[in-house]
Amino acid sequence: MGLLVNGQWKDQWYDTKDSSGSFKREAAQLRNWITRDGSAGPSGRGGFKAESGRYHLYVSLACPWAHRTLIFRKLKKLEEHISVSVVSPDMLEHGWSFNTDEGSSGDSLFGYQFLHQLYTRNKADYTGRVTVPVLWDKLQNCIVSNESSEIIRMFNQAFNEISGDTQNFSPEEKQTEIDTINELVYENINNGVYRSGFATTQEAYKEAYTNLFDALDRVENILGQKRYLVGEKITEADWRLFTTLIRFDSVYHGHFKCNRQRLEDYPNLSNYVRELYQWPGVAETVNFHHIKRHYYFSHTMINPTQIVPVGPDIDYTNPHNRG
């Protein structure tokens, strides 16, 4: 996992020396918004109007942040309107690659070998981590956004007139509740598994581990009282949690040492993740080969042998008890 420094690629892992061994995630830098009429959104500049065929999404099937955007592209019926390229699960000395021999679809826009080339096409002297997802504007030849939480909100609303899909996963009357649960889930679960796995001191690991399972216990309790995280209708908050949960037993439990218990050991969470997995179209966005291959093969500082576990054998198509 490297980064660009003034447009030059550096194969450099995260530095935790100045944070007492804690993993600190870099905030996304590229945060424009697609809107229905092209007006400016909450951040960035305007000029990104929702149009069919104009935008291209770069994703990893392994990455939970990119997975969110694939789910919303599917649920909001945007597949014929927003094209997509998938990187290889193997993220080694050159970062995310488009090696088709290693599971990538290839870069259908520019034929690049590596994702960092897209970042420097957008800004020649870019400095920062090279992450997925990336939403690209074919018209202006630039990156719209590399912030997954904002990309899914664009997909949720901006293209409704184009796709004909009006379902709303972030209704205004629920926005405060959604934002509150998102904050809990992001800090302690979505990012919490990484803070556990990438910690380089016992103290940093223990803090992240404790916060993670405190939050999972809290969510387990919420799901014992509500059908979904903020009520009886599924929202953005559920899909943001799902992409971490579906990876938990296969990767985070073992690889990231999040091993107090499996997700399968939670009565409510285990049934909840099955319901969401079985939601029409969602299983098509889940690729366990890419997921396990990426984490176990790419993170050589954690797993130097690069051996990818065969298990666990979990059937997410089994019936759930959530109605």
C-alpha positions in Angstrom: 0.0 0.0 0.0 1.9 3.0 -1.2 1.2 6.7 -1.9 2.0 9.5 -4.3 4.4 12.3 -3.3 4.3 15.2 -5.7 3.2 12.8 -8.4 5.9 10.2 -7.7 4.8 6.7 -6.5 6.3 5.5 -3.2 5.9 2.0 -1.9 5.4 3.1 1.7 3.2 1.6 4.4 1.4 3.6 7.0 3.6 5.3 9.6 2.3 4.7 13.1 5.3 6.0 15.0 3.8 9.4 15.7 0.5 8.0 16.8 1.6 5.6 19.5 1.0 2.6 17.3 -2.5 3.6 16.2 -3.6 3.5 12.5 -4.8 6.9 11.2 -6.8 6.9 8.0 -6.1 9.7 5.6 -9.2 11.7 4.7 -10.3 11.7 1.1 -9.1 14.8 -0.7 -11.2 14.8 -3.9 -14.7 15.6 -3.0 -16.8 17.2 -5.7 -20.5 16.2 -6.1 -22.6 15.1 -9.0 -26.0 16.9 -8.8 -29.1 16.8 -11.0 -28.4 20.2 -12.6 -24.7 20.4 -12.2 -24.7 22.9 -9.4 -22.1 22.7 -6.7 -22.7 20.3 -3.9 -21.7 20.5 -0.2 -18.0 20.5 -1.1 -15.8 21.1 -4.2 -16.9 22.8 -7.4 -19.9 22.6 -9.6 -20.1 21.4 -13.2 -20.8 17.7 -12.6 -24.4 17.2 -13.9 -26.0 13.8 -13.6 -25.9 12.3 -17.2 -26.1 8.8 -18.4 -22.8 7.4 -19.6 -20.7 10.3 -18.4 -19.2 8.8 -15.3 -16.9 5.8 -14.7 -16.4 4.1 -11.3 -13.1 2.4 -10.3 -13.5 -0.2 -7.6 -11.9 -3.1 -5.8 -14.2 -6.1 -5.1 -12.2 -6.6 -1.9 -12.5 -3.1 -0.5 -15.5 -2.5 1.8 -15.5 1.3 1.0 -15.7 0.6 -2.7 -18.2 -2.2 -2.1 -20.7 0.5 -0.8 -20.7 2.2 -4.2 -21.2 -1.0 -6.1 -24.2 -1.8 -3.9 -25.8 1.6 -4.5 -25.0 1.3 -8.3 -26.9 -1.9 -8.2 -29.9 -0.9 -6.0 -30.4 2.4 -7.7 -30.4 0.8 -11.2 -27.4 2.7 -12.4 -25.4 -0.1 -14.0 -26.3 0.9 -17.6 -25.6 4.6 -16.8 -22.3 4.4 -14.9 -19.6 2.1 -16.2 -17.1 0.4 -14.0 -13.5 -1.0 -13.9 -12.3 -3.5 -11.2 -8.7 -3.6 -9.9 -6.9 -6.8 -9.0 -7.2 -8.0 -5.4 -3.4 -8.1 -5.3 -2.2 -4.8 -3.9 1.6 -5.0 -3.8 4.6 -2.7 -4.5 2.7 -0.7 -7.1 -0.6 -0.4 -5.2 -3.9 -1.2 -6.9 -3.2 -2.7 -10.4 -5.2 -3.5 -13.5 -3.5 -6.8 -14.1 -6.1 -9.0 -15.8 -4.1 -12.1 -15.0 -4.7 -11.3 -11.3 -8.4 -10.8 -11.4 -8.8 -7.2 -12.7 -11.2 -6.3 -15.4 -8.6 -4.0 -16.9 -8.8 -0.2 -17.2 -11.4 0.3 -20.0 -10.9 4.0 -20.2 -7.1 4.5 -20.5 -5.5 1.1 -20.4 -3.4 2.0 -17.4 -1.4 -0.6 -15.5 -1.9 1.0 -12.0 -4.5 3.1 -10.3 -2.0 5.7 -9.3 -1.7 6.7 -13.0 -5.3 7.8 -12.9 -4.6 10.0 -9.9 -1.7 11.7 -11.7 -3.8 12.1 -14.8 -6.2 14.1 -12.7 -3.4 16.1 -10.9 0.2 15.6 -12.0 1.7 16.5 -8.6 -0.8 14.8 -6.4 0.3 13.9 -2.9 -1.7 11.3 -0.9 -2.8 7.7 -0.7 -4.2 6.1 -3.8 -7.5 4.6 -2.8 -10.7 3.1 -4.2 -13.4 3.9 -5.0 -12.8 6.6 -7.6 -15.5 8.3 -9.6 -14.3 9.7 -12.9 -15.9 12.3 -15.2 -15.3 11.3 -18.8 -16.4 14.7 -20.1 -14.1 16.9 -18.0 -11.4 14.2 -17.8 -11.0 14.4 -14.1 -11.8 12.8 -10.8 -15.2 13.8 -9.3 -14.7 12.1 -5.9 -12.8 9.4 -4.0 -15.0 9.6 -0.9 -17.3 6.6 -0.8 -19.8 8.0 1.7 -20.4 10.9 -0.6 -20.5 8.8 -3.8 -23.3 6.7 -2.4 -25.3 9.8 -1.6 -24.8 11.0 -5.1 -26.0 7.7 -6.5 -28.9 7.8 -4.0 -30.4 11.0 -5.4 -28.7 12.7 -8.4 -29.7 10.1 -11.0 -33.3 9.4 -10.1 -34.7 11.1 -13.2 -32.3 9.1 -15.4 -32.7 5.7 -13.8 -36.4 6.0 -12.9 -35.6 4.7 -9.5 -37.0 6.8 -6.7 -36.2 4.7 -3.6 -34.5 6.9 -1.0 -32.0 5.3 1.4 -31.3 8.7 3.1 -34.8 10.2 3.8 -34.6 13.7 5.2 -36.7 12.9 8.2 -34.2 10.2 9.2 -31.0 12.0 8.3 -30.0 12.9 11.9 -30.5 9.3 13.1 -28.6 8.0 10.0 -25.7 10.4 10.6 -25.5 9.4 14.3 -25.4 5.7 13.7 -23.0 6.2 10.8 -20.6 7.9 13.1 -20.7 5.1 15.6 -20.3 2.5 12.9 -17.6 4.2 11.0 -15.3 5.1 13.9 -15.6 1.8 15.8 -16.6 -0.9 13.2 -15.8 0.1 9.6 -12.5 1.7 10.6 -12.3 -0.1 13.9 -11.3 -3.4 12.2 -8.5 -1.6 10.4 -7.4 0.1 13.6 -7.2 -3.3 15.2 -5.4 -5.0 12.3 -2.9 -2.2 11.6 -2.0 -1.3 15.2 1.6 -1.6 15.9 1.5 -1.5 19.7 -0.4 -3.7 22.2 -2.1 -0.7 23.7 -3.4 0.7 20.4 -4.6 -2.8 19.4 -6.4 -3.3 22.7 -8.2 0.1 22.5 -9.4 -0.5 19.0 -10.4 -4.1 19.8 -12.4 -3.0 22.8 -14.2 -0.2 21.0 -15.0 -2.5 18.1 -16.7 -5.1 20.2 -18.5 -2.6 22.4 -19.9 -1.1 19.2 -20.9 -4.6 17.8 -22.6 -5.4 21.1 -24.5 -2.1 20.9 -25.6 -2.8 17.3 -26.6 -6.3 18.3 -28.9 -4.8 20.9 -30.3 -2.2 18.4 -31.2 -5.0 16.0 -33.0 -6.9 18.8 -35.4 -3.9 19.1 -35.6 -2.7 15.4 -35.7 -4.3 12.0 -32.9 -2.0 10.8 -30.5 0.4 12.3 -32.8 3.4 12.3 -36.2 1.8 12.2 -38.4 -0.4 10.0 -37.0 0.6 6.7 -33.6 -0.1 5.4 -31.3 2.9 4.9 -27.8 4.0 3.9 -26.7 3.2 7.5 -27.4 -0.5 7.0 -25.5 -0.8 3.7 -22.5 1.0 5.2 -22.4 -1.5 8.0 -23.0 -4.5 5.8 -19.8 -4.2 3.8 -17.8 -4.7 7.0 -20.0 -7.4 8.4 -19.8 -9.6 5.3 -16.0 -9.6 5.6 -15.8 -10.1 9.3 -15.6 -13.8 9.8 -13.7 -14.4 6.5 -11.0 -11.8 7.2 -11.2 -9.5 10.2 -11.8 -12.2 12.8 -8.5 -13.9 12.0 -6.3 -11.6 9.9 -7.0 -8.5 11.9 -7.1 -10.3 15.3 -10.8 -9.2 15.9 -11.4 -12.6 17.6 -13.4 -12.1 20.7 -16.2 -13.9 18.8 -17.4 -14.5 15.2 -20.2 -12.6 13.7 -21.9 -16.0 13.4 -22.0 -16.0 17.3 -24.3 -13.0 17.4 -28.0 -14.0 17.0 -29.2 -10.7 15.6 -26.2 -9.6 13.5 -25.8 -13.0 11.9 -29.4 -13.0 10.7 -29.2 -9.4 9.7 -26.2 -9.9 7.5 -28.0 -12.8 5.8 -31.0 -10.6 5.1 -28.9 -7.9 3.5 -26.8 -10.5 1.5 -30.0 -11.9 0.2 -31.5 -8.5 -0.8 -32.1 -8.6 -4.6 -28.9 -8.0 -6.5 -26.6 -7.6 -3.5 -25.0 -11.1 -3.5 -23.8 -10.3 -7.0 -21.6 -7.5 -5.6 -19.9 -9.9 -3.1 -16.7 -11.7 -4.2 -15.1 -13.7 -1.4 -12.2 -14.8 -3.6 -11.2 -11.1 -4.1 -11.9 -10.3 -0.4 -9.7 -13.1 1.1 -7.0 -12.9 -1.6 -6.5 -9.1 -1.1 -6.2 -9.1 2.6 -4.1 -12.3 3.2 -1.9 -11.9 0.1 -1.4 -8.2 0.1 -0.7 -7.5 3.7 2.7 -9.1 4.0 3.6 -7.3 7.2 0.7 -9.2 8.8 0.8 -12.4 6.8 4.3 -12.8 5.4 3.7 -16.3 4.0 0.8 -14.9 1.9 -1.1 -18.1 2.5 -4.8 -17.5 1.9 -7.1 -19.5 4.2 -9.5 -21.9 2.5 -12.3 -21.3 5.1 -14.5 -20.4 6.8 -17.4 -22.2 5.1 -20.4 -19.9 5.8 -23.6 -20.1 3.8 -25.1 -16.7 3.6 -28.0 -18.0 1.6 -29.4 -19.9 4.6 -32.8 -18.7 5.9 -32.8 -15.8 8.3 -35.3 -14.9 11.0 -35.9 -11.3 10.1 -39.4 -11.5 8.5 
